[in-house]
Amino acid sequence: MFEIKNIHVECEGKEILKGVTLTINAGEVHALMGPNGSGKSTLSFAIAGHPKYKITSGDIMLNGKSILGLPVHERARLGLFLGFQYPQEISGISISGFLRTALASSGKSAPAVLDFYKLLKEKANVLGLSDEILKRGLNNGFSGGEKKRSEILQLSILKPKLAILDEPDSGMDVDGLKYIAEGIKQSAADGAGILLVTHYNRILSQVHPGFVHVLVDGKIVQSGGPELAVEIESQGYAEASV
């Protein structure tokens, strides 16, 4: 469903990714771990089409077609979703208004207004988000945990083909982490491919990814199952990069 083929990426003239290859099928959860500065966020932004990150060679394929020449919004319409490490606050547009507009822009038919709000409230309640929060500006005045759960709410409503989640567990308490993990598992069950970027095994022990990859100095140096995340947590990245 989704393929990264030996991509090299540079930012401001410096090569950051040095040949990354990865395949993610529908319904699979892949965890990407690695030390700070290894290129995890660079990979996320490069897939999404951020103009600051230049792909100098290689290809990115979605359903057998290259997306390299497409701008960010076209990639989103094809089914790419990026959950940010630091979600931005946007005043003047509510979560509900944002998501109805996003559905219309994606070409998917949005439910009737009353049905949509009913669905939105149901999904929000599952994530521990109050009805009052849905009326605020997008992420406006939200706590860090509420912002992260808002990202998962967007994921559950938009139902993308591939979701890239950049450290959704950072700053989360124990209860919030459970909400995030359940939302990720449900999206995978609905058929989305998931690329979950994280530093810690605590979220992976709840999400249960099928694949774990270790990115060091711009390259995937090791891949395995969930046991690899346990090994990394106990031994660190130095052993993985050997």
N, C-alpha and C positions, 0 to 999 in steps of 0.2 A: 504493500500500500504506500509506504514512504521509504525512500532510499537517499542516503547521503553517500556520494561516490567520491572518495579521495579528495575532499575539498581542502584547499589552502586559503586562508583568510588573513588579510592584513588590515591594520588600522593605523592611520597616520604614518604610513610607510613602514611599519614594523609588522613582520609576520608573526601571527599569534597561533593560528591553527596550521599544522604542518602535515596534513594528510589524514583526514578523519573519514572513516567509512562506517556506516551504520544502517541497518534495515529494521523498520518497525512495521509490523502487520496490525491489522484491525484487532482491537481488543487486547493488545499486548501492553504491558507496563514495563518500561525500561528505566532504570535508575542510572543517572550519570553523577559520579562522585569525583572529587579531585581537590587538591589544595588550592588556596587562593592564588589567583593569577595563572591558573592552568589553561584557561580558555573556555570555561563552561558557559559564562554569560555571553561571550563572543559567539559561540556556536548558536545559542538561542537567538541572538539578534540577527545573525547572518541568515539563519533559516527564515526568519520573519521578514527580512528584506531591508533592514536598517541601512540607510545610505552611507553611514560612517564606516561600515564594515565591508570591505571589498573582497569578493571571492575571485582569486587570481587564477585558480584552476580547479577542475573537478565539476561536479554537477549535483543538483538536488532535484529529486523526482517525486512527484505526487501522482499516484495512479498511472504510472508509466510515462508521464509527461514532465519535461523540465519546467521549473518555475523560476529559473534564474533571471529571466528578462522581465519578470512581472513586478510591478510596484506593490507596496505593502497591502493596500486595500484589495487588490486583485488576489493576492495570496490568501487573504482572510476570506474572501468570497468562495474560494475553492475549498475551504475547510480547515485552514490553519488558525490556531488560537495560541496566544502568548499570555501566560499569567506572569505578571511582573514581580520582581523581588521587592520593589518599592512602589506599590500602586499609587498613582497620582490622584489628588483631590480635584474634582471638576465641579465648580458651583454652577447652578442654573439649569442643570438637567438631572432629573431623578434617575435612580436605577431602573425603575419601570419604564420611563420614557426612553432611556438609553437602549434598553434591551429590545423594546418593540421596534425602534428605529434600526437597530443592528440586524434583527431578523428580516425586516423588509429589505435592507441593503444586501443581505446575503442571498436573496432570491427565494428564501423559504417563506411559506405562507404563515403569518402569525395568526394565532387563534383570535376569535372575536374578543373585544376589549374585556368584557366581564370574565370570560373564560381564561384570558391571559392573566388577569390579576389574581384569579383564583389559583392558577398554576404557580404563579410567582410566589404567592404567600405560602403555598404548600412547600415549595422548594426551599424558601427562606427559613421556614420554621424547622425543617429538617436540619438546617445548618445553624440553628440557634440564633437567627437574625429576626428581630422584631418587625412587626408591620410598620412601626413608626420610622424605622431606618429606611424602608423602601421609598418613603416620601422625601427624604433628604436629597441634597445634591450628591452626585456620585462620589462616594468615599469622603464626603465633606463632614469633618468632625468625627470620623470613625476612629476607633482605637486601631492599633496595629493588627490585632487579631480579627477585628471586624472587616478590615480592608482585605485580609487574606481570604476570609470566608465569602466576602463579596465577589472575589475573583472566581471562587469555586461555584458560586451561584450563577455567575455569567456562563461558566463552563456547562453547567447542567441545563441551562435554558437554550444556549446556542447549539449544543451538540455538534462540535466540530469533528472532522475526520482525524486530525492530529492535534493534540494539546501539548504545548511545551510549558512546563510549570517551573519557574525559576525560584527555587528555595521557598516553597509555600509554607514550610514549617518554621522558618526563621521568626523568632519572637513570639511563638505560639505557646500558650500554656497547655497543660495536659488535656483539659476538656476541649479546647479549640483544636488541638491536634487530632482528636478523635473525629470531630466534624469534618476536618479537611481530608483525612484518610478515607472516611466513608464516601465522601463526595467523589474522590478520585476513583475508588473502586467501582462506584455506580456508573461513572462515565465510561470506564473500560468495559463494564458489563453491557453498556448500551452500544458498544462497537468502536469507541474512540481508541486510537493509538495514543499512548501517553509517554512522553519523555520527561521524567521527573528529576530535576537537578537538586541535589542536596549534599550537605556535608555529613549528615548523621544517620545512623541506623534506626533511630527511634521512630521515625515516620515509616521507614521501610518495614519494620517489624509489624506494622499495622496494615500497610498497603499490600505487602507480599508481592513484590515485582517478580516477573519471570526472569528478568535479565538485569545484571548489574555491570556497569562499565566504569573503568577508572581512567580519567583523563589527566595526564601529567605532561607539562611543557608542550601543549598543543597536539598531543597524540594519545590515542586510546592504547594504553599499555597492557591492560588486562581486562578480560570479560569473563563472567561466570554467572552463577545463580545467587540467591539471597545470602548464601554462606559467605560470599566474597565481601559483602558489606560488614558482616560480623568480624571477619578477619581484618578488614581495614580499620575498624573501630578499635580493635585490640592492638594492632601492630603498627598502624599508621600507613602513610602512602609511600614511604621510602622502600619498604619491602615489595610493594606492588610494582614499583618502577624498575626493579632490578631485572 
